[in-house]
């Protein structure tokens, strides 16, 4: 089986951004305009190609609307387990 195309860190960052865009907490055109104005194009291309490390990604992240991004952390991909003795749809 081939390795995953993207790291879990990259998938988490994508999820945070997409959720912010989907909920309207982040204005897409303004976000990308500011990002491309504040971050050198070569760095953004490395980031998009998955060729950056955590320090460089953190540096790029500081040029994003951090409060809106943090307010929209992705929800857990799996629901919590029901309490012992209960069925998934509720108590028996």
N, C-alpha and C positions, 0 to 999 in steps of 0.2 A: 504494500500500500504506500502511495507517495506521502511525503510529509505534508502537513497542513499548509495551505497557500499563505495564510496570515497568522501571526502570533495571537495569542489570547489578549495580549496588551493592545494590539492594533484593533482587534474586534471590539474590545471594550471602549476604546476611544471613538471608533465609528458609531457605536451604539449611543454613546453620550451625545455626540453631535447630531445624529439623525433624530433622536428623541427631542432634543431642543428645537430643531427645525420643525418637526412634525407638530409640536405643541404650540409653536408660535413664540416661544420664549427667546428664540434667536431669529433675527431677521436675516435670511439667507443672503440676499444681495449685499447688504451692509457688512455682514460678517466676512464674506469672501473679499470684498473690496478692501476692508481694513487689513485683513490677513495678508493679502498680496502687497499692500503698501508698506507693511511693517516687517515682513520677513523676506529676505533675499530669495529670489526665484529658485536659485540653485538649491538652497536648503529645503524649500517646499517640495521641489521635485524629488530630492533624496528621501524626504519624509513619505511622499506618496508612493515611491518605489520600495518602501520598507527598508531603506539603507541607512536609517538613523538609529542611534542608540537612545537609551532613556534620558540622558542629559540633554541631548539636542531636542528630543521630543518635549521635554519639560520647558525648554527655552521657547519653543514654538507655542506651547500651551499657554504660556504667560501672556501671549499676545492675542488671546481669545477672551471672550466675556466669561471669565472664571465663575462669577456667582451664578449666572444662568446655566453654565455647564454643570456645575456641582449640584444645582437644584434639580437637575434632570438625570441623575445617575440611573443607569438601567436597572430595572427590577430584576429580581432573581429569575433565572430562566426556568426553574422548576418550583412549583408551589411547595410550601412547607408540608411536612407529613402530618396527617390528622393525629390528634391525641390518641393514646392507646385506648382500645375498647370502643372506638367509634368507626363508623363506616365513612368512606370518602364523602358521601352526600349528607352526613349528619349523624346524630346518635341513633343507635338501634333500639 
